[in-house]
Amino acid sequence: MRYLVTLHIHLIETPVTPRRFVFAAFAVAFAMSASAAPALAGETQVAVAANFTEPAKEIAARFEGATGHKATLSFGSSGQFFTQIANGAPFQVFLSADVERPQKAEAGGLAVAGTRFTYATGRVVLWSKTAGLVDARGAVLKAGKFEKLAIADPKTAPYGLTAVETLRKFGLYGQLTPKLVTGTSITQVYQFVDTGAAELGFVALSQVATHSLGSRWIVPAADHTPIDQQAVLLKTGAHNVAAKAFVAFLKGREAKAIIRRYGYEVR
């Protein structure tokens, strides 16, 4: 929203009293501050873990409406983002899908100390676009009556690591390895299943929370390490008003309500 304040000053032949001088000075100061207000609106570049795509879009829109600042979002795997940040990518805020990368950013001097926090705890889901294929206990994995199972790359995507951890817990990783199709991110895993390139796959609950298509099994939280997702203000954003405001907004009640709606747990 932009404001244009026009100040009309009429010159009249009257004595300039101290009172009139103060009033005129106040009016000029007010006009200048009002016209300068839009210049305070800034922009920040935010690296966002792929699983958090939809809630991040909503949060960014609400953030801009509430503050006037713009958050430009980029989506991908947490591991790839960390590599880019370490090599000088101009991101100012990092929303990772794990704890490890933000910790490394902080320890390596890439992030502002004391700004790291958990913004969401994710859940992983075994999902198929085919109704009835995935049962309520995930027994379809043991039966193995499918050709392809999609997972995110466990080296760069925390949700892929969780998928492997789940398969190992059930003693099925070795058996199912020949059937695995690996996506670069959790977004690509969803696309594999959605397009039929794989009959089923491990996706983030947030990706299927707003629809009831197909069949699914929400993996019990006790069957894998908690997916605590942390955010951190990067050194490149230390003096960026919009970056600091976005981090603060992410901690607020409005953002938390959006995050919960997508199936995440929020502290």
Beta strands, then each sheet from edge to edge (+ up, - down):
strand 1: 43-49
strand 2: 70-76
strand 3: 93-95
strand 4: 117-122
strand 5: 124-128
strand 6: 149-152
strand 7: 180-183
strand 8: 200-204
strand 9: 215-218
strand 10: 227-233
sheet 1: 2+ 1+ 3+ 10- 4+
sheet 2: 7+ 6+ 8+ 5- 9+
end
